[in-house]
Amino acid sequence: MSVEPLSTTQIISAAIRSASQDMNLSRTVSHLRAGDFVAVRTPQEILRTLDAKGTLDELPFMPEMLEFCGKRFRVLNRVVQATIDGAFLASHTESFVREFRNNDVVILQGVRCSGAKHDGCQRGCAIFWKEAWLEKVDDVGHNGIPGRDSGSASSNEFRCDLKTMTECGKFFCQSSEFLKATLHLSSAQRFKKCFSAVATGNISLWGMLKRILVWMWWKTQAKLIGEPVRGTLDKTPTEFLGLEPGEIVKVKSLHEIVATLNKDGRNRGLHFSPDMRPFCGGRYRVRGRADNFIAEGTGEMKHFQNTVMLEDVLCDSACFAFGGCYRADLLYWREIWLSRVEAAPSTDGAETTSAALS
């Protein structure tokens, strides 16, 4: 994921300006925090918040979200800032680190888009939720809200009114409209977002300090030696494993992966980024294939080959974005970077995984 870096001078200047100002976090931090429990409102309630395009502050409410109406979830992150995947943007002059309009968006634990109404898009985006679509509730230890009508009887009628394509034939979803739903962040604003992320419970103060140090380290590396993870190949190889959801794989060593990359750190166009390095050598479960996905900001359906996503292996953009990213994007893995972990029969005859997940 390509992100516009801040210079050291910009960071220092932002720190000085921030220290001289009275930062009133209550103006930007709302009541929902990481760890809070919420109920998704009924379709009827949500419909009243939407404009003619089916959006609130340019953020679409998608038909894939209807199945969650009336159910209870824990807030994973308040999306104080997020990075855009600019790989398919022809030009973009603003910062790749952005904030949502009105700064009132959260993501919920375990809630991702199925892509079922967008021609089977497999991107698996964490769904963005405006606070107007949620209600804060107490944790009573179960999913679903007693006495709350999820509006399932009217969901099908509501679903028909939700837009999934544009007039020019491109897909319409939260990913395609990300640029419209978000605003540019200046260097000073990005510095303040570090405090907001801590204040909303996304990350601890120590965790944020480590994240800033990681950013400074990789920024220095990039200036001194260029692309930090790169190979020497002109034409990069590919490999087909036919991996399916639920299979266990081991991420190859960094040395083995570098041997598949060109000088730009890419394998057939896909970047192996520094934030993927910590997963080398680990064992993970395949979440799904990434054959078809909607490109961020354009709405075009794109296609990968021999690529999968792994369960709970997420991008935080700490290496590229000052303060990181809080949208919990899944990372893409070429199958040539992975090896299948075979299941071995146990003593009682059942198959077991030959290695524990890391």
Secondary structure as GFF3:
##gff-version 3
##sequence-region A 1 358
A	DSSP	alpha_helix	8	19	.	.	.	ID=ss1
A	DSSP	three_ten_helix	25	27	.	.	.	ID=ss2
A	DSSP	beta_strand	37	40	.	.	.	ID=ss3
A	DSSP	alpha_helix	43	47	.	.	.	ID=ss4
A	DSSP	beta_strand	55	56	.	.	.	ID=ss5
A	DSSP	beta_strand	59	60	.	.	.	ID=ss6
A	DSSP	three_ten_helix	63	68	.	.	.	ID=ss7
A	DSSP	beta_strand	72	78	.	.	.	ID=ss8
A	DSSP	beta_strand	82	83	.	.	.	ID=ss9
A	DSSP	beta_strand	97	100	.	.	.	ID=ss10
A	DSSP	three_ten_helix	101	103	.	.	.	ID=ss11
A	DSSP	beta_strand	105	112	.	.	.	ID=ss12
A	DSSP	beta_strand	126	130	.	.	.	ID=ss13
A	DSSP	three_ten_helix	131	133	.	.	.	ID=ss14
A	DSSP	beta_strand	134	137	.	.	.	ID=ss15
A	DSSP	alpha_helix	152	161	.	.	.	ID=ss16
A	DSSP	alpha_helix	178	181	.	.	.	ID=ss17
A	DSSP	beta_strand	182	184	.	.	.	ID=ss18
A	DSSP	alpha_helix	187	199	.	.	.	ID=ss19
A	DSSP	alpha_helix	205	225	.	.	.	ID=ss20
A	DSSP	beta_strand	248	251	.	.	.	ID=ss21
A	DSSP	alpha_helix	254	258	.	.	.	ID=ss22
A	DSSP	beta_strand	266	267	.	.	.	ID=ss23
A	DSSP	beta_strand	270	271	.	.	.	ID=ss24
A	DSSP	three_ten_helix	274	279	.	.	.	ID=ss25
A	DSSP	beta_strand	283	289	.	.	.	ID=ss26
A	DSSP	beta_strand	292	294	.	.	.	ID=ss27
A	DSSP	beta_strand	301	303	.	.	.	ID=ss28
A	DSSP	beta_strand	307	315	.	.	.	ID=ss29
A	DSSP	beta_strand	329	334	.	.	.	ID=ss30
A	DSSP	three_ten_helix	335	337	.	.	.	ID=ss31
A	DSSP	beta_strand	338	340	.	.	.	ID=ss32
A	DSSP	beta_strand	343	345	.	.	.	ID=ss33
A	DSSP	beta_strand	351	353	.	.	.	ID=ss34
###
